[in-house]
């Protein structure tokens, strides 16, 4: 499993935990929308970001949270943040 695949699996795990919807990992793709498909509220999104920050050792600014529309956006943001730190 590549680093990206491992990161994707961890992000999906956190997304499923944050969502009130009955979501299976195989139903989540990079184009899955956080609010429309997973029905994440603003509070759930903030909690998700805090969990992801802890998991991946990054800091995602409040303004950046608003721009996170899809799973792909989340992955790209984490990868960019890890690139900044490295």
C-alpha positions, 0 to 999 in steps of 0.5 A: 500500500502506498503512502497516499493509499494509507493516508486515504484509508486513514482519512476515510476512517475518520470521515466515517467516524465523523458522519452520522450517515451509514457509510462504507469505506468502499462507497467513499472516493476522492469526489465524495462531498463532505457536506452533501454526500456525508452530511457533515455539519460544521461542528462535525467538520471542525471535529474531523479536522482536529482529528486529522491534524492529530493523526497527520501532524499538520495544522489546517487553518480555519479559512482552509476548512471552509474550502474542504468540499470533497475527500480529495480536497482533504487529502490534497490539503494534508499532503500539501501541509506535510510537504510544507513541514518536510 
